[in-house]
Amino acid sequence: MSNTKTTDVYGKHCEAHYQQFETLHELLQQIACNIKKYRELKSISQEQLQAATGLTVAGYESGMNDMTLTTLCILSKHLDVDIYQLLK
């Protein structure tokens, strides 16, 4: 019986993790769109932003690279926007 309970708890944990991942994926996509939008508003290329930041900008704009708070701070500084503008 304890095996069933463990399995149920594990199953619920995995389900919650999967739902959180979907939300995280959507957030990464939104941030990716915002990075591209503000980069284009500054009229700079991915290559120029990459040279200035040392970051692989294409990976962030595609939403394929996960971002740390440090990454968001670096990008917001070089894009001349407040960090919250990348998050909304």
N, C-alpha and C positions, 0 to 999 in steps of 0.2 A: 504494500500500500504506500509506503514512503517513496518508492520508485515512481509511482504514478503522480504523487504530489510534486516530486522534484521535476518530473517531465512537464507537468502543467505549469509550474513556476517558470521553468526554462522557456517553454513555448510562449508564455505571456511576455517574458523578457525580450525574446527575439522579435515578437510582433511589435512591441513598443519601440524597439531599436529600429526596426524597418520603417515604421511610421515617422520616426524622428529623422531618419535618413532622407525620406521623401521631402520633408520640410527643409532640411539642410540643402538638399539638391536645388530646391526652388530658390532658396536664399542665395546660393552661389550663382545661379543663373541671373538673378536680379542684380547682384553686385557686378557680375561680368558685363552686363548691359550698361550699367552706370559707368564703369571704368572706360568702356569704349566711347560712350556718349561724351564724357568730359574730356577724354583725349582728343576726340574729333573737334570739339568746341575750341580747344586750344590750338587746333591745326598742327598737331605733331603726329608723327608716324609711330607705329609700335617700336620700330627700331630706335628712334630717338628717345622714346621713354625708357626703353630697355637700357640704352647706353647711360642715361642719367640716373637710373635706379639700380641697375645691376640685376633686375628681375626679368624673368621670362614672361613678358607682357602677353604674348599670344596665348599662353596657357591660362592666364588669369581671365583674359577676355572671352575665352571659349568656355569658361566654367569648369575646365578639366583639372585645374590646380586648386587644391584647398588653400585657404589663406589664413595666415595668423594675424593677430592684431598689429604686429610690427609691420607686416606687409601692407595692411590697409593704411597704416600711418604714413608709410613711405609713399604709397601711391597718392594719397590725399594731399600730401605736401607738394609733390611734383605736379599734380593736376590743379593746384590752387583751389581746393574745395575742402570744406569741413568733412571729417570722416563720416558723419551721419549721412551726408549726401550720397555716399557710396552704398550705404546700407538701406536706403529707402526705395 
